[in-house]
Amino acid sequence: MDKRTDRVQPIRLSSEYFPLDIHKSMFINDLTITIPSYYARMWGQEILAQHNEDNRRWEIYINYESPKELGRVRCKFKAALTLSFIKKRNQESSYRLKWDNEFAVQLAKDYPKSFVRALEFHIGDEHYKQMKYTEFDIGGFKEQLQVKISWTDNIPNVEIKEFFRVREESQLYPKVFKELSSYLIADYLLSSNEELFRRIQVTDWHPRNEISKELNENILYILLNRNNKEVYIGETKQSLSKRYPSTHHSFDDWEEYSIIQLPPETSDHTRKLIERILIASFSKLFPNELFKEIPVLNQINTLKLMNKHK
């Protein structure tokens, strides 16, 4: 039994896996881990001898399993295992596993406490350097994954799953951590000003009863009644929770919503212009009461646009 508090832990490290501290480079900038040299040696010389300048990069999928607390859902993510040849570094210490934003986002959602700690260390880089802090000097316990890499016909198979994870009830601000991860803040922070202005972020569909949680401002939103095949487009400078604190709405039968988070520099004029463009575009496709012309799609097989004003 693990007597340390605030951790969820399998009984022991699974056979043929190595433990991996969840750290900033897994979310931000590098999106890379180094394979421990002792672990690479375990592959054996028969495997290592096949790797050379002409056989040093493998495009693969990571077979990932979400934490026990989140249902142990299995999915795959694109990645690459590479071998570098650097002077004064032996082969066993030169293997790297690199992935793209898709897997980084999944880790941020599944391990939000580690993600927020990574952001804190990234944003406060100079401050923490002056204090001579490492990333793990802030934020409490290190969460960990366990990783397995096996070889078949010179093709690596990568498995990643939970080892240590802080229980949600033990996280200081679990709801905040979860929402930060959902909005992909790591990707947002690392964009240039030009990229940031062009970038928008779209949420999943959420049930109507979750609207009180929505705090993001300067947004477009979509209201949906899936059963009645009805859709509504809106904009607001306020958060959606402030915009619709009660049940009253010109389209009052909506059941789900999705938010389009606009870049921070978007003006009121631009936001309203985008809304009108979307309404005009939707009216060309979907049945509606705004225009007299016949839309491309008929009312039987598609949605009806519920906006009353152009």
N, C-alpha and C positions, 0 to 999 in steps of 0.2 A: 504494500500500500504506500502511495506517495503522501507523506504527511505535510508537504509544502502546501500552503493555502493558495487559493485563487487560480488553480490550474486544473485542466482536464487532461488526463494522461492515460493512454492505453497501458496495459500491464507492463509491457516491455517493448523495446525497439524490435520491430519485425525483422526476421532473418534476412540477411543480405541487403539491408537498408543502412544508410548513414544518416545521422541527425544533422539538421541544418537550421541554424538560427535565422529567423526572419529579419532581414535588415534592409536599409534604405535602398541599396542598389538593386533590390528585387522589384521595387516600385518605381524608382526615379532614375533617370539618366541611363544607366548601364543596362538594366534588366538582365543581369547576368550573375551566375554563380560560378565559382571555381570548384571543380571536383577535387576532394582531398586526395593527396598523393598516395596515402596508405590504401585508399579505396580503389584507386586506379590500379595499384599493384595487385590487388585481389583478382583482377580480370585475368591475370596470368600472362606469361611471356608469349604464349601462342597467339593470343589476341593482340597484345601490344606490338608484336613484331610485324603485324600486317599494316600498321599505321605509319605513313611516311608523307613526304611532300605531295605525293600524288593521291594520297588517301587520308585526308585530314579534316574533312567537313562532311557532316551527315545531316540532311534535312529530315526532321522527324516530327512526331507528335508526342506531346507529354500526355500520358494517361493520368488524369488527375481525379482524386476523390475528395469531396468536400468534407469538413469536419463532422464528427458524429452528431454534434448538437444541431447541425444543419441538414441532417438526413443522409450523409455519405453518398451524395449524388456523384455519379461518374461522368466525366466529359473529357474531350480531347482539345489540345491547343497546339498550334504550330510552334516549332522551336528548331534550334540548330545546335548540335554538339560539335565543337571544333577543337582541333589540336594545333597549338601555336609552336613555332620553333624559334626560341629566344636563346641567345648565348647565355651560358652559365645557369640555365634552368633545365632540369632533367625532364624527360618526357612525361613521367607520371604526374608532375605538378603543373602540366601545361594544358589540361583539358578544361574547356569552358562550356557551360550550358547557357544559351541565350534565347530569350523569347520576345514576343512583341507586346504591345499595350493590352491586347485582349486578355492574356493570362495575368498581367500585372493588375488589371482591373478586377479580375476574379479573386485574386489574393487579397486585394484591398477590401472587397466586400466580405470575404470569409474571415479575415483577420484584421478587423477595423482598428483595434487598439495598436497593433504594430504599425499599421498604415499611418495613423495620426502621429505616432511617435516619430516615424520617418519624416513626415512633413515638418514637425517641430524642429527636428535636427537640421533638416534642409534649409528651412527659413532662417533659423538662428545660427547658421554655420559659423560666422565670425565670432559671435558671442560665445558659443560653446568651445570654439578653438582657444579663445583667450582664457577660458576657465579650465582648459585641458581636459574637457569632458569627451568621452566617446559617446556614440549613439546610445549605448546600453546603460549609460549613467543617468538617463532620464526615462521616465515612463514606467518604471517597475519591471516586472518579470519579462524575460525573453520568451516569446512564443517560438515554437519550433515546428518544422516539417520533418518528415523522413523521406528519403529519396533512394530509389533503387535503379541501377542501370545494369542491364544484362545485354549480352551480345548473341545474336543468331545470324550466321552467314554474313558477318561483318556489318550487320545492321543493329544499332543500339535500340533497346526498348527501355523507356524511361517511365517510372512510376513515382508519383508524388502524393503523399497524404499527410494527415495530421499526426503530430507527435505530442506537443504541448499547445494548449489553447486556453486563454483566459475565459472563464465562464462569463456569460453576458451579465448575470446578476452581480458579478464581482468587478465589472468595468465601472469606472467612475462615472462616465457619461455614455452609456451604451447606445442610446437613441441618437445622440449627436454623432458618435463615431459611425454609426450605420448610415446616417444621412450624408455625412461627408464623403463616405466611400461611394454612395450611390451617384453622386454628382461628379465623380471622376476628377477630384480636385488636383491630384498629382499631375495629370495630363494638362490641366488648365494652367497650373502655376508655371509649368516649364515651357509654355508657348511664348514666342516672341510677341511684341505688341501687335504686329501686323497679323500674325496667326490668331491671336486672341480675339481681335476685332472680327475676323471672319468666322470664328468658331461659334457654333450653337450646341446646346446640349438638350437632348430630348429624354424625358422620363418614360418609364413603362406605364401601362395603364394601371390606375389605382381606383379602388372602389370609392364611391361618394363619401362614405363615412370617414375617410382618412383626410378630408380636405382641411381639417383644423391643424394638421401637422405642417402644412405648406407655408414656408416662411420666405421663399425666394421672391424677389421683387423684379419689376421690369421684365414682364414675360408675355408670351402668347400662350393660349391654352385651347384645348379641344375638349368639348363635352360630348359624350356619346351615350346613346341608348342602343345597345347592340340588338336587343330583341325587336324593337320597333324600326330599326335601321335608320336612325336619325342622328345627325351630327351638327355641332355648333362650334363656330370659331370666335374667339374673343381675345382682347388684349387688356392689360392693366399695368399701371405703374406700381400698384400695391401688390402685396402677396395675395395668393388666391384665398387664403384663410380670411383675410380682411375684406377682399372683394365680395365674397359670398359667405358672410358669417351666418346667414339664415338660409332657409330653403327656397326663398323667392328668387325667381329668374324668369325671363321671358320664355325660355325653354326649360320648363320645370320638371320634365320627366327624365332628365339625364341621370345616368347611373354610374358612369366612369369618367375619369378625366386623365389627360396627359398634359404635361407642361413643356413648353419650348423656352428654355432659358436663353435670353438674348445676351450678347456681349455687353459689358458694363457701360460702354460709351454710347450705347444706342439711345438716341434722343426720343422724347415723346412723339415728335412729328414722325420720325422714322418708324417707330414701333407701330403707330396707327396706320402709316402707309403700308407696312408689311401686312397688317391685318386685312386692309382693303384689297390688297393684291391677292391674298389667299382666298378671301371670300369670292372675289371676281373669278378666280381660277376654278374654285370648287363649283361655282354656279354654271360654268361651262360644261362641267362633267355630270353633276348630280341634279336630280329634280329639285326645284326650289320655287319660291314665290317672288324672287327678286327681279328676274328677267323674263321676258315673254318668249324668247327663242327656245326651241326644243333642245334640252341637254343631250350630250353624247350617250349617256347611260340612261336606261329606263328605270322606272320606280320599282319594278318587280325584282330586279337582280342587284340593286345597289342601295346606297344610302340616300336619304333626303336631307338637304341642307336646311337647317331650321333658323338661320339668321333672318331677321326681319328688315334689316337696313343694309345698304351697300357700303 
